[in-house]
Amino acid sequence: MSEQDVPQSARSVAKAAWPTADPALVVQESVTCVVQVNGKVRDRLEVPPSIGEDELREQAMAAPGVVRALAGLGVQRVIVRPPKLVNIVAR
């Protein structure tokens, strides 16, 4: 292909058109949620960004790292900030 076959507007990057973004490709399908017990990270969960507070709490309490960390301790408080964080205070 010779330079004459290419239109003038396509020869220069400065004059090329900007690509269009596809909004469907930008949407996140899952988010990593950090689960802490007494301020220490005990597990990470992959959850949808639209997860509700109650569902996230249930998943966090059932996570293997949390179950190990809570062995023999009573849960005093559970702080849930969907979809990124669950903090469990235990004594």
Contacts in CASP RR format, 6 or more apart in sequence:
PFRMAT RR
TARGET T0000
AUTHOR 0000-0000-0000
METHOD contacts of the structure
MODEL  1
MSEQDVPQSARSVAKAAWPTADPALVVQESVTCVVQVNGKVRDRLEVPPS
IGEDELREQAMAAPGVVRALAGLGVQRVIVRPPKLVNIVAR
3 11 0 8 1.000
8 15 0 8 1.000
9 15 0 8 1.000
9 16 0 8 1.000
10 16 0 8 1.000
28 49 0 8 1.000
29 48 0 8 1.000
30 46 0 8 1.000
30 47 0 8 1.000
30 48 0 8 1.000
30 49 0 8 1.000
31 46 0 8 1.000
31 47 0 8 1.000
31 48 0 8 1.000
31 49 0 8 1.000
31 83 0 8 1.000
31 84 0 8 1.000
32 44 0 8 1.000
32 45 0 8 1.000
32 46 0 8 1.000
32 84 0 8 1.000
33 44 0 8 1.000
33 45 0 8 1.000
33 46 0 8 1.000
33 47 0 8 1.000
33 51 0 8 1.000
33 56 0 8 1.000
33 60 0 8 1.000
33 82 0 8 1.000
33 83 0 8 1.000
33 84 0 8 1.000
33 85 0 8 1.000
33 86 0 8 1.000
34 41 0 8 1.000
34 44 0 8 1.000
34 84 0 8 1.000
34 85 0 8 1.000
34 86 0 8 1.000
35 41 0 8 1.000
35 42 0 8 1.000
35 43 0 8 1.000
35 44 0 8 1.000
35 45 0 8 1.000
35 60 0 8 1.000
35 63 0 8 1.000
35 65 0 8 1.000
35 66 0 8 1.000
35 86 0 8 1.000
35 88 0 8 1.000
36 42 0 8 1.000
36 85 0 8 1.000
36 86 0 8 1.000
36 87 0 8 1.000
36 88 0 8 1.000
37 66 0 8 1.000
37 69 0 8 1.000
37 70 0 8 1.000
37 88 0 8 1.000
37 90 0 8 1.000
38 69 0 8 1.000
38 88 0 8 1.000
38 89 0 8 1.000
38 90 0 8 1.000
39 87 0 8 1.000
40 69 0 8 1.000
42 63 0 8 1.000
42 65 0 8 1.000
42 66 0 8 1.000
42 68 0 8 1.000
42 69 0 8 1.000
43 60 0 8 1.000
43 63 0 8 1.000
43 64 0 8 1.000
43 65 0 8 1.000
43 66 0 8 1.000
45 56 0 8 1.000
45 59 0 8 1.000
45 60 0 8 1.000
45 63 0 8 1.000
47 56 0 8 1.000
47 59 0 8 1.000
47 82 0 8 1.000
47 83 0 8 1.000
48 83 0 8 1.000
49 83 0 8 1.000
50 83 0 8 1.000
51 82 0 8 1.000
51 83 0 8 1.000
52 82 0 8 1.000
52 83 0 8 1.000
53 80 0 8 1.000
53 82 0 8 1.000
56 80 0 8 1.000
56 82 0 8 1.000
56 83 0 8 1.000
56 86 0 8 1.000
57 78 0 8 1.000
57 80 0 8 1.000
57 86 0 8 1.000
60 66 0 8 1.000
60 78 0 8 1.000
60 80 0 8 1.000
60 86 0 8 1.000
60 88 0 8 1.000
61 67 0 8 1.000
61 75 0 8 1.000
61 78 0 8 1.000
61 88 0 8 1.000
66 88 0 8 1.000
69 90 0 8 1.000
70 88 0 8 1.000
70 90 0 8 1.000
73 90 0 8 1.000
73 91 0 8 1.000
74 90 0 8 1.000
74 91 0 8 1.000
75 88 0 8 1.000
75 89 0 8 1.000
75 90 0 8 1.000
76 89 0 8 1.000
76 90 0 8 1.000
76 91 0 8 1.000
77 88 0 8 1.000
77 89 0 8 1.000
78 86 0 8 1.000
78 87 0 8 1.000
78 88 0 8 1.000
78 89 0 8 1.000
79 85 0 8 1.000
79 86 0 8 1.000
79 87 0 8 1.000
79 88 0 8 1.000
79 89 0 8 1.000
80 86 0 8 1.000
81 87 0 8 1.000
END
